[in-house]
Amino acid sequence: MSKIQAVIFNKLIWSNKEAQLWLNQHKLKPIKSVHITKNYRRYRIIEPNYKYKYNYITHDIGNGIKLILEVKK
């Protein structure tokens, strides 16, 4: 089973307001303020789990959105 750890939006396609609306529509609530890089806006949904062994994979869902998924090893 996997969980969404973070959602990443391409800055050229998504404004902060549009990204937050998308998150609300998909019932995802960030636990921290947005982390902005040169190309992306990153919204953390859950803290990374360092205590247990998980892999983190990036899944591109299209339209400038990527999900960071926490997957149990």
Summary of the structure (lengths in Angstrom):
residues: 73
radius of gyration: 12.2
end to end distance: 10.0
largest distance: 35.5
contacts: 179
relative contact order: 0.33
helix: 14%
strand: 45%
